[in-house]
Amino acid sequence: MTDHYDIEVTFPVNVQALNSLNNQQAKLKAIQDWNSDPSVGILTSAGADYIGWEKVPNRDENLSVASQDELSVFPADWPVSYV
């Protein structure tokens, strides 16, 4: 395995996130849900349920030669977007 970059850019989404467990009532509800059916609910989350990839704009302009060489094996439209 080689090292890889991880740059996180966040966008607002309409889903329940783990930080909702900071609310005491939400936490108690999550525990009740878990006790009723441990296969559903926020406590089944491993913390990375939604991941998306975004293209790097003008990747040749701002990256080192080594990075450009590494990226050259991928087509220009990678990653492919599916709608």
Secondary structure, DSSP 8 states (H G I E B T S, - for coil): -------------SS--GGGGGSHHHHHHHHHHHHH-TTSSGGG--S-S-------TTHHHHS-HHHHHHHTTS-TT-S----
